[in-house]
Amino acid sequence: MNDPELSNINFAELKTLFCEQASALLRGGVDLLLIETSQDILEVKAAILGLEEACEQTGIVVPIQAQVTLDTTGRMLLGTDISGVLAILEALPIDVIGLNCSTGPT
């Protein structure tokens, strides 16, 4: 089975990049790993799994927070609605789910 494509990178490659970044952050002493202002649920999933792998590899475990960006209709840029986002994120190993707006405070 082929990995889904995310622009010019596949899921496995993206997960590996997030793992590398998180490993360095963990070794540097961060208190929390934050995935922020995300507009693609597949990218969020790759990030979470990469962060989880980094925690396993380093033996350093910190909370993981994932924040997605929604427009005024309650959807991510690529169309995933908030109920789909919640169903996906609740099944993943994270500690905090957050929201950002992409259209400003109104």
C-alpha positions in Angstrom: 0.0 0.0 0.0 1.3 3.4 -0.9 1.5 6.2 1.6 -0.9 9.1 1.0 0.8 12.1 -0.6 1.0 15.5 1.2 2.1 17.9 -1.5 5.6 16.7 -2.5 6.1 14.4 0.5 4.5 11.2 1.6 3.1 10.4 5.0 6.0 8.3 6.2 8.6 10.9 5.2 6.6 13.6 7.0 6.3 11.5 10.1 10.1 11.0 10.0 10.7 14.7 9.8 8.4 15.4 12.7 10.2 12.7 14.7 13.6 14.2 14.0 12.5 17.7 15.1 10.7 16.4 18.2 13.7 14.3 19.2 15.9 17.4 19.2 13.3 19.4 21.2 13.0 16.6 23.7 16.8 16.4 24.2 16.8 20.2 24.6 14.4 19.9 27.5 11.0 21.0 26.3 8.0 20.7 28.6 5.4 20.1 25.9 5.3 19.3 22.3 2.8 21.5 20.5 1.4 21.0 17.0 -0.1 24.4 16.2 -2.2 26.1 13.5 -2.6 22.9 11.4 -4.9 23.0 8.4 -4.7 19.4 7.2 -5.7 16.5 9.4 -3.4 14.1 7.7 -0.5 16.3 8.5 -1.6 16.5 12.1 -1.8 12.7 12.3 1.8 12.4 10.8 3.0 15.0 13.4 1.4 13.2 16.3 2.8 9.8 15.3 6.2 11.3 14.7 6.2 12.9 18.1 5.1 9.7 19.7 8.0 7.9 18.0 10.4 10.6 19.2 9.3 10.0 22.8 9.8 6.3 22.4 13.2 6.7 20.9 14.5 9.2 23.4 12.8 7.7 26.5 11.6 11.3 27.3 7.8 11.7 27.5 6.1 15.0 27.7 2.5 16.0 26.9 1.5 16.4 23.3 -1.0 19.2 22.3 -2.5 19.3 18.9 -4.3 22.5 17.7 -6.2 22.7 14.4 -7.2 25.8 12.4 -10.9 26.1 11.5 -12.7 28.6 9.3 -16.0 30.2 10.1 -17.9 27.1 8.8 -16.1 24.9 11.4 -13.9 23.2 8.8 -10.2 22.8 8.2 -8.7 24.3 5.0 -9.0 20.9 3.2 -12.6 20.4 4.4 -12.4 18.2 7.5 -15.2 19.3 9.9 -14.8 19.6 13.6 -16.6 16.4 14.4 -14.2 14.5 12.1 -11.2 16.3 13.6 -12.4 15.3 17.1 -13.0 11.7 16.2 -9.5 11.4 14.7 -7.7 13.2 17.4 -9.4 11.4 20.3 -8.1 8.1 18.8 -4.5 9.3 18.9 -2.0 9.5 21.8 -2.3 13.2 22.7 -3.1 15.0 25.9 -4.6 18.3 24.8 -6.8 19.2 21.8 -6.9 22.9 20.9 -8.4 25.2 18.2 -7.2 28.2 16.3 -9.2 30.4 14.0 -8.0 31.3 10.6 -10.3 34.2 10.1 -9.6 36.4 13.2 -11.5 37.0 16.4 -14.9 37.5 14.7 
